[in-house]
Amino acid sequence: MVKMTGSPRLFGDLAEYDKIAFPVYRVAMKLRYIQKKTKLCHVTVSMWKRVVEEYSLDNPNLILQPAEINSAVSMLFQLIMEEENVMINREESCRILLSWLFSLYPQPSLTALQLNVPIILLSKSETITKQRMLFEVAILSGYELNLQQLSHLLHLTSYLIISCKEKSLLGATSSQSAAQCCYTFNSLSFHSRLTLEKYENWILSDPEYLAWLPTLHRLNISQEMRHDVTCGICKCCPILGLRYKCLRCINLDICQACFLAGKKIRGHELSHPLKEYLTQ
């Protein structure tokens, strides 16, 4: 087993993202850093599903000891090397990921759901694919979730935000109220059970409680994007990554860096509506 030596300096470099003007993007950028540091940026949901099947991690209440968690993530990193053709130091990668997981949940053992949530959320798969997998591993029996189970699932997602020292993003919204919003959105009574289809409908409505998740995905898939226009603030050309166009100012394009920093020019205010572009 990989020896646990305490949490690595994962958070030492997160402070540089504090200058990002918008909380949702600030959280997404911090989690993107952790995603890369833990090598979860190479993980797909289908890859993790093989680990779940091998170690019976589809029982959300299953108690896992550190040695069992180490075996599961070791298999995951082996799959990364085989399927993604990525050369990594498996022992070091296990140590970093385990240290981060146990810093999320400072306790001697984890449930299978506690292990599933951060790994699935920080995988590189699309948002809806992640959410389908999360729904599946959160079910205790049958094919549906009750309100309490959904609330617990959403509560575990909040640990990622807290790990970024961004608890203020949650505001006054608790996981219980977010779960109730899902039920209300689907016109369900709080005593009924939630199907995967109705959960997906809520996710596709971009609930504020999970706004950082699709933002993280857009930041990731836009890394290689090129826009052959000039940023109206810093004058860089082409614009790389995400591009923003002000819907109030005439012909004002803004690069990702200027947008995240909250920069502006005469006549343009941060309150102006913007349209985000992934591609040209």
FILO-496539 format. One record per atom (N, C-alpha, C, CB): x, y, z. Coordinates in steps of 0.001 Angstrom, whole numbers, padded with zeros to 6 digits, always signed. Glycine has a CB too. Example, Ala and Ser with C-alpha at 12.3 -4.5 7.8 and 13.67 -1.06 7.14 Angstrom:
BEGIN
+013190-005690+007800 +012300-004500+007800 +013200-003300+007800 +011308-004473+009046 +012850-002250+007080 +013670-001060+007140 +012900+000030+007870 +014084-000598+005725 
This chain:
BEGIN
+000839-001212+000000 +000000+000000+000000 +000868+001254+000000 -000946+000011+001226 +000401+002302-000685 +001103+003576-000691 +001049+004197+000690 +000504+004529-001735 +002187+004606+001199 +002239+005209+002528 +001654+006612+002489 +003685+005245+003056 +000734+006878+003419 +000123+008194+003519 +001024+009106+004335 -001284+008106+004150 +001428+010206+003753 +002325+011123+004449 +001687+012479+004652 +003622+011276+003684 +000371+012508+004668 -000318+013793+004834 -000629+014412+003486 +000528+014760+005673 -001467+015398+003496 -001887+016057+002261 -000723+016767+001593 -003009+017050+002542 -000518+016542+000267 +000538+017241-000442 +000181+018712-000578 +000777+016611-001821 +001088+019505-001119 +000847+020940-001239 -000050+021225-002443 +002182+021707-001366 -001246+020623-002384 -002186+020823-003480 -002721+022241-003485 -003337+019832-003386 -002865+022815-002312 -003555+024076-002205 -002617+025269-002185 -004396+024080-000986 -001308+025009-002213 -000355+026103-002158 -000475+027048-003330 +001028+025568-002094 -000852+026517-004494 -000933+027342-005699 -002348+027811-006010 -000394+026577-006873 -003313+027454-005173 -004701+027849-005443 -004935+029336-005210 -005651+027045-004575 -004095+029950-004378 -004295+031362-004049 -004200+032254-005284 -003273+031807-003012 -003451+031830-006291 -003306+032665-007484 -004628+032825-008232 -002257+032071-008414 -005572+031915-007978 -006877+032004-008634 -007853+032898-007876 -007471+030622-008788 -007457+033363-006692 -008340+034226-005910 -008621+035552-006604 -007736+034484-004549 -007755+035926-007544 -007942+037190-008246 -009026+037103-009324 -006632+037630-008870 -009515+035892-009612 -010581+035748-010613 -011849+036416-010093 -010846+034243-010942 -012436+037241-010914 -013523+038114-010462 -014843+037392-010182 -013760+039169-011485 -015079+036284-010865 -016398+035653-010795 -016317+034325-010039 -016968+035427-012216 -017094+034178-008941 -016969+033011-008051 -017089+031653-008740 -018006+033095-006993 -018052+031494-009655 -018227+030201-010314 -016985+029841-011120 -019467+030221-011225 -016435+030812-011838 -015224+030562-012624 -014017+030363-011714 -014965+031724-013597 -014001+031050-010586 -012891+030897-009643 -012853+029471-009093 -013016+031915-008485 -014020+028940-008720 -014096+027562-008237 -013705+026592-009347 -015515+027243-007718 -014221+026823-010539 -013924+025930-011666 -012431+025900-011980 -014706+026365-012906 -011777+027049-011935 -010345+027110-012217 -009541+026418-011120 -009891+028566-012363 -009961+026558-009878 -009268+025878-008781 -009421+024367-008899 -009805+026358-007422 -010628+023916-009222 -010846+022482-009366 -010142+021936-010606 -012341+022180-009433 -010004+022761-011611 -009243+022343-012791 -007784+022101-012424 -009343+023401-013907 -007247+022956-011539 -005879+022778-011066 -005762+021451-010297 -005450+023976-010168 -006718+021187-009407 -006704+019943-008627 -006892+018746-009553 -007811+019962-007537 -007744+018901-010544 -007994+017851-011524 -006696+017427-012217 -009018+018326-012562 -005897+018405-012575 -004622+018105-013230 -003611+017533-012246 -004053+019363-013885 -003583+018082-011053 -002621+017657-010039 -002846+016202-009644 -002713+018556-008806 -004109+015803-009561 -004445+014437-009168 -004510+013479-010353 -005762+014427-008440 -004298+013986-011556 -004344+013205-012797 -005757+012738-013161 -003435+012001-012676 -006774+013272-012484 -008142+012906-012829 -008566+013487-014165 -009090+013364-011749 -007774+014395-014700 -008050+014962-016026 -007929+013904-017124 -007092+016125-016316 -007327+012757-016814 -007182+011668-017789 -008266+010604-017641 -005814+011021-017647 -009104+010740-016616 -010085+009702-016286 -011389+009924-017037 -010349+009673-014777 -011960+008845-017556 -013304+008896-018135 -014257+008142-017216 -013325+008291-019580 -015527+008434-017333 -016530+007756-016520 -016530+006259-016811 -017924+008350-016776 -016390+005884-018083 -016390+004460-018426 -015203+003739-017795 -016364+004278-019947 -014084+004424-017685 -012892+003867-017048 -013167+003617-015564 -011677+004820-017226 -013731+004628-014900 -014022+004488-013474 -015100+003446-013237 -014452+005828-012882 -016020+003286-014184 -017085+002298-014036 -016497+000889-013933 -018071+002383-015220 -015409+000633-014632 -014754-000675-014537 -014199-000904-013133 -013624-000789-015577 -013673+000167-012522 -013177+000065-011146 -014342-000180-010189 -012403+001350-010742 -015442+000528-010410 -016634+000375-009570 -017127-001067-009608 -017754+001335-010031 -017158-001651-010796 -017614-003037-010941 -016649-004012-010270 -017771-003394-012424 -015364-003759-010403 -014356-004652-009838 -014393-004655-008319 -012974-004254-010317 -014647-003511-007706 -014590-003387-006250 -015963-003198-005597 -013703-002232-005880 -017035-003431-006369 -018413-003334-005837 -018683-001982-005204 -018665-004435-004806 -018246-000923-005878 -018405+000430-005345 -019773+001025-005662 -017319+001331-005894 -020680+000200-006187 -022032+000684-006478 -022939+000573-005260 -022634-000096-007645 -022390+000114-004146 -023123+000142-002871 -022695+001412-002150 -022838-001155-001987 -023546+002441-002112 -023112+003742-001584 -022677+003715-000125 -024217+004732-001736 -023177+002754+000636 -022868+002698+002070 -021700+001772+002396 -024086+002250+002837 -021104+001174+001402 -019969+000284+001628 -018821+001058+002277 -019507-000361+000299 -018297+000556+003393 -017194+001206+004096 -015876+000709+003522 -017266+000935+005624 -015022+001638+003143 -013735+001308+002531 -012595+001774+003423 -013615+001943+001132 -011665+000884+003652 -010466+001225+004399 -009411+001767+003421 -009926-000017+005182 -008407+002486+003937 -007381+003062+003054 -006747+002062+002085 -006301+003678+003886 -006491+000833+002542 -005870-000169+001671 -006779-000511+000492 -005540-001441+002467 -008088-000581+000744 -009038-000893-000325 -009141+000271-001310 -010427-001218+000265 -009136+001484-000782 -009192+002667-001655 -007934+002744-002501 -009360+003966-000824 -006801+002440-001893 -005538+002448-002626 -005562+001453-003784 -004379+002128-001685 -006109+000263-003552 -006198-000745-004604 -007079-000267-005750 -006738-002057-004040 -008191+000388-005401 -009113+000875-006434 -008472+001969-007290 -010398+001406-005788 -007817+002939-006658 -007225+004027-007438 -005985+003553-008183 -006872+005207-006529 -005305+002534-007647 -004166+001960-008360 -004628+001328-009668 -003444+000916-007484 -005768+000622-009617 -006343+000062-010841 -006713+001167-011814 -007574-000792-010519 -007250+002261-011275 -007634+003387-012125 -006430+003943-012874 -008288+004489-011289 -005317+004136-012194 -004142+004693-012850 -003535+003710-013839 -003106+005096-011817 -003700+002425-013582 -003255+001437-014560 -004086+001544-015828 -003344+000016-013980 -005395+001740-015671 -006278+001905-016829 -005937+003173-017608 -007745+001944-016380 -005573+004236-016889 -005173+005479-017559 -003983+005221-018471 -004829+006577-016525 -002992+004525-017959 -001790+004253-018747 -002097+003367-019952 -000726+003591-017874 -003006+002414-019765 -003341+001481-020858 -004241+002116-021902 -004016+000240-020301 -005263+002851-021463 -006280+003343-022400 -005980+004739-022941 -007627+003353-021725 -005305+005562-022156 -005006+006924-022588 -003573+007064-023097 -005242+007895-021444 -002802+005980-022973 -001401+005995-023406 -000631+007135-022751 -001316+006118-024930 -000874+007289-021446 -000224+008342-020664 +000741+007684-019683 -001279+009227-019909 +001974+008126-019679 +002956+007594-018745 +002918+008409-017457 +004376+007608-019366 +002589+007744-016354 +002541+008409-015062 +003237+007539-014017 +001077+008704-014648 +003654+008164-012940 +004198+007440-011802 +003011+006983-010965 +005199+008328-010962 +002677+005701-011076 +001438+005228-010456 +001470+005380-008937 +001190+003770-010824 +002594+005054-008315 +002669+005142-006862 +002536+006582-006383 +003979+004549-006367 +003212+007496-007062 +003126+008908-006681 +001730+009462-006944 +004172+009734-007443 +001134+009059-008061 -000215+009527-008389 -001233+009020-007375 -000610+009076-009799 -001067+007761-006941 -001946+007221-005903 -001801+008017-004604 -001633+005731-005653 -000563+008319-004247 -000322+009063-003008 -000991+010429-003033 +001173+009226-002773 -000858+011135-004143 -001442+012473-004253 -002966+012403-004215 -000975+013159-005548 -003544+011465-004980 -005002+011368-005014 -005556+010945-003652 -005445+010372-006098 -004926+009959-003025 -005383+009525-001709 -005278+010642-000679 -004584+008320-001247 -004194+011378-000734 -004015+012478+000214 -005096+013528+000037 -002635+013115+000046 -005419+013824-001213 -006480+014805-001465 -007831+014278-000986 -006550+015152-002965 -008128+013012-001273 -009404+012433-000853 -009566+012484+000659 -009519+010991-001339 -008493+012156+001389 -008595+012151+002841 -008505+013558+003431 -007509+011278+003430 -008106+014525+002623 -008206+015914+003083 -009622+016440+002862 -007178+016811+002349 -010312+015890+001856 -011724+016236+001647 -012561+015751+002817 -012250+015631+000328 -012332+014499+003179 -013085+013869+004262 -012086+013442+005343 -013925+012636+003739 -011826+014265+006337 -010835+013941+007376 -011336+012869+008336 -010469+015194+008160 -011335+011626+007869 -011795+010500+008671 -011005+009259+008244 -013344+010277+008507 -010936+008222+009080 -010074+007072+008789 -010547+006161+007674 -009922+006272+010001 -011821+006223+007329 -012358+005392+006258 -013385+006202+005471 -012995+004088+006826 -013704+005724+004267 -014672+006419+003414 -015764+005450+002985 -013976+007037+002174 -016929+005985+002679 -017954+005162+002034 -017667+005138+000536 -019401+005711+002325 -018268+004174-000135 -018080+004079-001579 -018575+005348-002274 -018812+002846-002135 -019675+005919-001761 -020194+007136-002389 -019243+008305-002194 -021570+007485-001822 -018615+008397-001026 -017626+009462-000790 -016450+009336-001746 -017124+009422+000663 -016100+008136-002112 -015023+007924-003083 -015493+008228-004496 -014504+006485-003004 -016702+007802-004816 -017231+007984-006171 -017401+009450-006556 -018557+007280-006298 -017946+010246-005641 -018338+011616-005993 -017177+012458-006528 -018934+012299-004785 -016068+012626-005803 -015006+013494-006329 -014333+012945-007579 -013965+013716-005272 -014178+011631-007668 -013516+011057-008845 -014381+011224-010083 -013202+009571-008618 -015671+010992-009949 -016564+011166-011097 -016669+012633-011498 -017955+010610-010778 -016824+013518-010523 -016986+014942-010831 -015749+015547-011489 -017310+015708-009567 -014559+015069-011128 -013335+015626-011708 -012789+014788-012849 -012282+015766-010646 -013582+013837-013341 -013191+013120-014550 -013347+014061-015743 -014046+011822-014741 -012873+013650-016893 -012928+014521-018068 -014179+014313-018920 -011709+014299-018917 -015075+013447-018494 -016291+013175-019256 -017236+014370-019239 -017000+011941-018701 -018240+014336-020113 -019204+015428-020186 -020055+015473-018915 -020103+015274-021430 -020578+016638-018623 -021325+016859-017388 -022481+015891-017217 -021842+018268-017348 -023276+015697-018253 -024454+014832-018116 -024037+013387-017913 -025362+014950-019351 -022914+012982-018516 -022402+011617-018325 -021965+011412-016881 -021221+011336-019284 -021313+012410-016313 -020909+012336-014899 -022132+012208-014001 -020085+013583-014497 -023156+013021-014286 -024333+013034-013419 -025112+011727-013492 -025240+014193-013789 -025138+011096-014669 -025799+009790-014775 -025091+008758-013909 -025834+009316-016240 -023774+008788-013959 -022993+007847-013157 -023191+008113-011667 -021499+007940-013520 -023195+009381-011281 -023411+009729-009875 -024764+009222-009387 -023316+011249-009678 -025771+009388-010212 -027116+008935-009844 -027112+007429-009619 -028146+009314-010937 -026439+006712-010501 -026401+005251-010417 -025710+004770-009146 -025693+004676-011634 -024598+005390-008784 -023849+004914-007610 -024454+005413-006298 -022391+005361-007702 -025387+006356-006376 -026032+006870-005166 -027264+006071-004778 -026411+008319-005358 -027757+005245-005697 -028972+004462-005442 -028660+003316-004495 -029568+003919-006763 -029446+003194-003437 -029263+002116-002474 -029972+000851-002934 -029775+002537-001098 -031151+001017-003505 -031902-000119-004048 -032872+000398-005097 -032663-000892-002921 -033250-000465-006020 -034163-000053-007082 -033483+000821-008108 -035344+000677-006502 -034256+001761-008685 -033734+002606-009757 -033982+004088-009510 -034351+002205-011072 -034381+004444-008285 -034741+005827-007995 -034108+006293-006688 -036261+005979-007930 -034053+007610-006511 -033555+008216-005284 -034702+008888-004544 -032434+009230-005587 -034651+008839-003211 -035591+009647-002459 -034949+010994-002145 -036030+008924-001160 -035701+011876-001539 -035217+013236-001288 -033978+013241-000388 -036324+014078-000651 -033972+012399+000618 -032838+012348+001545 -031570+011871+000843 -033158+011428+002729 -031705+010883-000022 -030542+010371-000750 -029993+011412-001716 -030907+009096-001511 -030884+012135-002387 -030447+013188-003294 -029747+014298-002525 -031636+013753-004079 -030303+014666-001384 -029697+015704-000555 -028295+015297-000109 -030578+015994+000667 -028123+014024+000249 -026803+013539+000670 -025819+013580-000492 -026905+012104+001228 -026271+013197-001676 -025410+013241-002863 -024950+014668-003133 -026149+012678-004095 -025878+015610-003089 -025527+017010-003336 -024629+017561-002233 -026793+017861-003452 -024853+017089-001016 -024005+017515+000103 -022550+017103-000152 -024514+016906+001441 -022345+015904-000665 -020981+015437-000935 -020317+016253-002047 -020996+013950-001317 -021100+016744-003003 -020499+017591-004045 -019980+018905-003458 -021525+017883-005159 -020606+019364-002377 -020198+020640-001780 -018803+020556-001157 -021214+021072-000721 -018341+019351-000827 -017010+019202-000250 -015930+019680-001217 -016760+017744+000136 -016179+019553-002518 -015191+020013-003496 -015068+021530-003461 -015569+019544-004911 -016198+022212-003309 -016183+023670-003231 -015480+024115-001945 -017628+024237-003287 -015790+023433-000859 -015165+023768+000426 -013663+023538+000372 -015784+022939+001562 -013222+022499-000367 -011791+022217-000479 -011047+023344-001174 -011569+020918-001229 -011770+024128-001958 -011173+025280-002648 -011251+026547-001806 -011868+025510-003989 -011746+026391-000570 -011933+027539+000325 -012882+028563-000298 -010575+028200+000648 -013948+028027-000913 -014929+028868-001590 -016340+028570-001088 -014852+028663-003108 -016469+028291+000201 -017774+027940+000755 -018811+029031+000525 -017649+027662+002236 -018355+030267+000380 -019281+031387+000175 -020072+031245-001124 -018515+032705+000168 -019548+030441-002083 -020269+030237-003343 -021624+029580-003090 -019434+029377-004310 -021676+028744-002074 -022933+028059-001765 -023965+029013-001179 -022682+026910-000795 -023487+030129-000593 -024400+031099-000006 -025285+030458+001040 -025250+031742-001078 -026540+030794+000983 -027498+030249+001949 -028153+028974+001446 -028565+031278+002266 -027704+028502+000274 -028316+027312-000325 -027707+026057+000278 -028136+027313-001862 -028519+025275+000949 -028061+024005+001504 -028324+022888+000505 -028759+023706+002853 -027691+021740+000739 -027930+020600-000148 -029396+020165-000064 -026993+019419+000216 -029999+020333+001106 -031408+019974+001266 -032295+020877+000408 -031824+020068+002750 -032029+022175+000429 -032848+023095-000378 -032593+022886-001865 -032557+024560+000006 -031348+022530-002246 -031053+022246-003651 -031809+021001-004106 -029531+022061-003864 -031858+019985-003244 -032608+018766-003573 -034094+019078-003710 -032387+017680-002495 -034600+019923-002834 -036010+020315-002914 -036283+021087-004200 -036408+021163-001692 -035314+021892-004636 -035463+022612-005909 -035595+021635-007070 -034264+023551-006143 -034820+020543-007017 -034908+019519-008051 -036305+018911-008071 -033849+018425-007825 -036834+018599-006899 -038178+018018-006809 -039231+019013-007301 -038486+017590-005356 -039095+020266-006883 -040058+021286-007301 -040002+021500-008804 -039794+022606-006572 -038797+021521-009360 -038628+021678-010807 -039378+020591-011568 -037141+021647-011178 -039383+019380-011004 -040043+018248-011663 -041472+018025-011174 -039236+016989-011444 -041999+018988-010403 -043380+018915-009884 -043618+017632-009092 -044391+019002-011039 -042649+017270-008256 -042747+016074-007434 -043012+016454-005980 -041463+015234-007548 -043783+015641-005285 -043942+015834-003849 -042668+015358-003162 -045197+015071-003304 -042374+015907-001989 -041142+015570-001293 -041137+014139-000764 -040922+016531-000156 -042275+013456-000836 -042352+012074-000365 -042204+011075-001511 -043672+011839+000358 -042129+011564-002735 -042007+010668-003888 -040541+010368-004169 -042676+011287-005134 -040305+009557-005190 -038939+009175-005555 -038579+009760-006911 -038783+007639-005575 -037302+010004-007098 -036798+010702-008284 -036190+009709-009264 -035756+011767-007889 -036627+009762-010519 -036052+008900-011552 -034838+009573-012180 -037103+008566-012634 -034035+008789-012861 -032866+009324-013555 -033284+010355-014602 -032065+008188-014216 -034364+010097-015317 -034834+011019-016348 -035155+012396-015769 -036066+010447-017042 -035833+012406-014625 -036198+013689-014017 -034969+014383-013431 -037262+013482-012923 -034041+013608-012924 -032787+014187-012424 -032018+014834-013573 -031914+013103-011731 -031957+014156-014711 -031283+014716-015891 -031949+016004-016347 -031278+013701-017037 -033273+016042-016319 -033992+017255-016719 -033573+018440-015860 -035510+017042-016618 -033437+018193-014566 -033007+019257-013652 -031570+019672-013935 -033143+018800-012193 -030689+018720-014147 -029279+019014-014446 -029163+019835-015721 -028465+017709-014580 -029952+019499-016732 -029904+020217-018006 -030452+021634-017901 -030676+019455-019056 -031140+021941-016798 -031640+023305-016577 -030561+024194-015957 -032884+023279-015670 -029353+023647-015762 -028214+024376-015187 -028528+024953-013806 -027789+025501-016124 -028793+024083-012831 -029083+024591-011474 -027896+025357-010911 -029450+023433-010527 -028183+026434-010222 -027139+027306-009690 -026215+026574-008722 -027763+028499-008997 -026751+025613-007973 -025966+024885-006972 -024789+024150-007612 -026856+023889-006220 -024936+023763-008882 -023899+022993-009583 -023323+023757-010771 -024466+021660-010060 -023445+025076-010765 -023032+025876-011925 -021552+025729-012248 -023347+027333-011684 -020731+025427-011246 -019293+025300-011484 -018951+024093-012345 -018557+025206-010167 -019813+023063-012346 -019484+021813-013035 -019457+021960-014559 -020482+020743-012651 -020507+022481-015202 -020404+022708-016656 -019372+023768-017003 -021755+023116-017221 -019133+024711-016085 -018096+025723-016322 -016727+025066-016391 -018116+026801-015214 -016467+024130-015486 -015213+023374-015513 -015059+022637-016834 -015155+022381-014343 -016122+022031-017311 -016058+021280-018566 -015761+022211-019745 -017378+020524-018807 -016411+023371-019767 -016170+024313-020873 -014728+024821-020856 -017151+025505-020789 -014207+025093-019675 -012817+025543-019574 -011861+024471-020096 -012470+025899-018116 -012179+023222-019818 -011309+022126-020246 -011339+021914-021753 -011708+020847-019548 -012527+021881-022331 -012599+021564-023759 -012219+022748-024640 -013991+021097-024114 -012109+023933-024053 -011778+025121-024846 -010282+025435-024844 -012546+026317-024321 -009485+024611-024163 -008064+024935-024000 -007344+025124-025325 -007379+023852-023213 -007710+024330-026342 -007037+024399-027630 -007801+025246-028649 -006838+023007-028173 -008875+025884-028220 -009681+026675-029151 -008963+027969-029536 -011052+026994-028532 -009140+028369-030790 -008495+029571-031325 -009554+030416-032020 -007332+029207-032313 -009617+031683-031669 -010575+032613-032262 -009779+033713-032963 -011549+033213-031173 -009954+033843-034243 -009172+034815-035018 -009769+036213-034939 -009082+034377-036476 -009871+036688-033721 -010331+038051-033460 -009419+038658-032401 -011834+038075-032999 -009512+039963-032235 -008648+040668-031281 -009419+041007-030015 -008072+041951-031912 -008784+040781-028867 -009389+041168-027587 -009422+042693-027514 -008593+040562-026369 -010586+043241-027231 -010733+044690-027182 -010097+045327-025963 -012171+045047-027223 -009600+044513-025042 -008991+045053-023821 -007476+044956-023863 -009520+044318-022594 -006934+043717-024002 -005471+043557-024003 -004880+043528-025399 -005090+042292-023278 -005749+043490-026435 -005346+043519-027852 -004649+042244-028322 -004433+044690-028092 -004732+041153-027568 -004119+039904-028025 -004912+039354-029209 -004056+038857-026871 -004213+038705-030124 -004833+038094-031290 -003927+036952-031775 -005072+039155-032425 -004457+035761-031948 -005851+035357-031753 -006188+035200-030263 -006128+034040-032496 -007479+035078-030005 -007928+034775-028650 -007908+033258-028487 -009361+035364-028370 -007270+032806-027420 -007181+031376-027143 -008082+031021-025960 -005716+030963-026855 -008695+029854-026019 -009599+029431-024951 -011002+029962-025177 -009078+029896-023597 -011658+030353-024132 -013009+030905-024252 -012957+032351-024733 -013752+030818-022905 -013970+032727-025514 -014079+034116-025980 -015419+034670-025526 -013935+034212-027539 -015439+035939-025173 -016651+036595-024694 -016949+037813-025552 -016511+036997-023212 -018222+037960-025908 -018644+039102-026711 -019677+039892-025931 -019214+038648-028081 -019415+041173-025752 -020359+042023-025029 -021594+042240-025886 -019710+043381-024647 -022757+042066-025292 -024010+042228-026023 -024521+043658-025975 -025061+041294-025468 -023773+044538-025305 -024179+045936-025229 -023202+046843-025972 -024292+046372-023775 -021909+046552-025838 -020906+047357-026544 -020780+046885-027996 -019529+047272-025825 -020434+047772-028874 -020319+047434-030294 -018965+046784-030574 -020503+048696-031172 -019006+045574-031163 -017799+044858-031598 -016737+044731-030511 -017202+045553-032787 -017168+044385-029318 -016203+044192-028237 -016072+042709-027911 -016623+044986-026980 -014933+042139-028310 -014589+040763-027950 -013601+040809-026789 -013988+039981-029175 -013720+039848-025878 -012871+039816-024685 -012260+038427-024550 -013683+040191-023405 -010968+038372-024302 -010296+037079-024145 -010597+036489-022770 -008769+037231-024341 -010277+035223-022610 -010557+034529-021357 -009835+035166-020183 -010167+033073-021469 -008567+035520-020383 -007767+036078-019282 -008344+037404-018793 -006309+036275-019727 -008727+038281-019714 -009287+039578-019332 -010650+039412-018675 -009403+040493-020556 -011438+038450-019174 -012752+038196-018582 -012597+037713-017146 -013535+037161-019415 -011723+036723-016938 -011556+036165-015596 -011029+037200-014613 -010617+034972-015638 -010181+038102-015105 -009608+039136-014239 -010575+040287-013999 -008323+039669-014844 -011693+040288-014715 -012675+041359-014546 -012203+042686-015109 -013006+041526-013091 -011366+042641-016145 -010855+043877-016734 -011924+044533-017613 -009579+043597-017558 -011824+045833-017766 -012788+046544-018596 -012124+047750-019245 -014008+046981-017764 -012795+048316-020213 -012327+049531-020878 -013435+050574-020807 -011916+049246-022362 -013099+051745-021215 -014072+052841-021153 -015350+052476-021909 -013463+054135-021733 -016457+052617-021245 -017757+052332-021842 -018261+050932-021542 -017688+052526-023320 -017358+050048-021132 -017763+048668-020842 -017773+048439-019332 -016814+047654-021540 -018859+047881-018836 -018999+047596-017414 -019146+046086-017203 -020215+048354-016820 -018735+045610-016042 -018824+044187-015733 -020269+043709-015671 -018127+043893-014418 -021179+044647-015482 -022601+044287-015417 -023207+044057-016806 -023381+045381-014694 -022469+044397-017866 -022983+044194-019225 -023149+042699-019514 -022035+044843-020268 -024223+042328-020207 -024410+040909-020565 -023370+040474-021597 -025842+040667-021118 -022881+039248-021440 -021868+038697-022347 -022351+037379-022919 -020519+038505-021620 -021859+037067-024109 -022095+035751-024690 -020768+035022-024749 -022745+035855-026106 -020753+033786-024259 -019523+032994-024229 -019449+032106-025468 -019453+032136-022939 -018279+032068-026102 -018072+031260-027300 -016999+030207-027047 -017680+032150-028495 -017335+028945-027352 -016350+027885-027300 -015580+027794-028608 -017018+026558-026986 -016277+028072-029709 -015684+028000-031045 -015932+029302-031769 -016257+026812-031851 -015417+029383-033001 -015559+030600-033797 -017031+030928-034012 -014843+030449-035150 
